């Protein structure tokens, strides 16, 4: 059975962007440090193609709230390609 996969783009105080992807039921993958919104959207499109090929279409998470306070750190630098996974 295909899992549901959602993504969320968050902007950081330093002007960079992060992509947070949730694979149900319990996997969260975070790619940090995109320099522009266009860069993160390109990455999401590649992920969308990959997930569709695996039978798990990617959808944007519906959220009215911003990132959790635990997700925002003022000491971040815009370093390209940071990837973290949490289960």
PyMOL commands that set and color helices and strands:
alter all, ss='L'
color gray80, all
select helices_A, chain A and resi 37-53+69-71
alter helices_A, ss='H'
color red, helices_A
select strands_A, chain A and resi 5-11+17-23+27-34+58-60+82-86
alter strands_A, ss='S'
color yellow, strands_A
deselect
rebuild
show_as cartoon
